[in-house]
């Protein structure tokens, strides 16, 4: 019952892990889609920054000398709408990178010309650095995405394999347990049959011993009786059969002699009672015959009883040996199944521990690869607004640079015309 309870708990854990894996896979697919969109947004952002850099390169050709000439003009240019726009964009989207970019642009525009350097080149460098940073971030994110995808897939497959293995082992354990239970029931039945055979044989042995004892006693009595009768017959036959005629002849001779000599009659002599003796001999012969018949029947009955006993004993012996062999085979089979179940239970425990470790690893992967503080929609909207703001800042920067350059040229032209007028006057 305890093992069955543990099995049910393990099955529930596997089902729960499977459901969690499906959720992880579903979320992972959505995250992959978000990542692709994020990558597309990052590419668009990089494209916008590169476009801005190209605009700066086009604008810097005519403005470099101007910025090198007018450091005071750069002070007002540093307070232009470009820096303000980038700062507002950073504040709106809580972007530390944009805030830092705005501060760097303001510093370059304010102090760059006074050092004789090309401010647009510095701004261009800042943008290149931003592009490089974004590309590195994109590469790192792509590597992280590839790692997450590979690990999620590998761990998911491992989870499925282990869950399948555990399910297969459960089925094999159930099958082995069922077979072992059936075999053990069969062993009990065979042992009951063996006990019945032993009990039957014990009964046969008891009956055979008792009847054989009766036979021996009766046989002894009959043989003793038969021996006595035969001894009596021998005595009587010797007495009546061997001397009866001689005695009669002797008596006849004595009678003739007495008549011849005319002696007085002698006293009366004893004579054998042959008729009575013959009757006794006949009676004893009948008894002898009856005793002999009883002894023959007794010995025949004993032989039949012994033969029947031997036959049943042989049958029981064969049945006993066959049953014992069958029990031995079943016991070995049951032990083999018990060993198999023990090995499967051990393998299942190891698989469940490994599955638990995989599930914990999947949970960490889920926390690392799936849990995002910001949805794709929010990231895409923020990036789109940032790119739009940077483009607007570049447009403003280009317009202000062109206007400032035009004012410088107008002043230079006016100074040239004034010198010509003075020359003509002279």
Protein Blocks (a to p, Z undefined) as FASTA:
>chain_A
ZZmmmmmmmmmmmmmmmmmmmmmmmmmmmmmmmmmmmmmmmmmmmmmmmmmmmmmmmmmm
mmmmmmmmmmmlmmmmmmmmklmmmmmmmmmnopaklmmmmmmmmmmmmmmmmnopafkl
mmmmmmmmmmmmmmmmmmmmmmmmmmmmmmmmmmmmmmmmmmmmmmmmmmmmmmmmmmmm
mmmmmmmmmmmmmmmmmmmmmmmmmmmmmmmmmmmmmmmmmmmmmmmmmmmmmmmmmmmm
mmmmmmmmmmmmmmmmmmmnopacddddddddfklmmmmmmmmmmmmmmmmmmmmmmmmm
mmmmmmmmmmmmmmmmmmmmmmmmmmmmmmmmmmmmmmmmmmmmmmmmmmmmmmmmmmmm
mmmmmmmmmmccbdfklmmmmmmmmmmmmmmmmmmmmmmmmmmmmmmmmmmmmmmmmmmm
mmmmZZ
